[in-house]
Amino acid sequence: MDALHSTVREQSKKKPKWTTLIIIDSQPTKTTCNAGVESRGFCSYKATNGIKRHLAVDSLGFPFFTHLTKANVSDDQGLIEMLTINIEYFKTKPNDIPITTILLDSGYHIEKLTADLEKVYPEIMTKIRVEIAPKMSKQEKQEKGLSGFVTVPTRWVIERSNAWVERCKILVKNFERTLFNVTAKLNLCFIRLMLKRIATHEI
């Protein structure tokens, strides 16, 4: 998956590995009766019994990192686990590469994330900047004649990535007994999408 991601980024005139923007979000997904205890938890915020998919994507919508947890794991904890597993990416990031912005929604808590990530890698804040994407207020919606859900600039990219995943029938719900298997199928979904992107570009 990493090799394909690098190729897709090169085709789009981007650095194959290093980026100045990573967008992170989580999405709870319902589980089925086939799923094992390891891959089952209850997300009270979304009233979902199942798993939670944590994605860290670039501006193209393809993931640098994926991480699967039980749905009861908080967004903050899932992000910390995902970045801890992939901490070498940030440790090996050259100092002459511009700082990477980690863009989140309002469900995350920057102070907690910063403190916990510095415990994992004390110099991480020299490599990243954590920001909450601005959300349009009710007044701003009214002034622009908008209502209901309104996409947030840049953040919509990861919403589209989540929509891509939901087009994969096997990922609409969790059918797997282990989180390892769910992760494999999520990664295969993005591998298929990147292969299609590469093939279309070459044609």
Beta strands, then each sheet from edge to edge (+ up, - down):
strand 1: 21-30
strand 2: 41-43
strand 3: 48-57
strand 4: 63-70
strand 5: 100-104
strand 6: 128-132
sheet 1: 2+ 3- 1+ 5+ 6+
sheet 2: 2+ 3- 4+
end
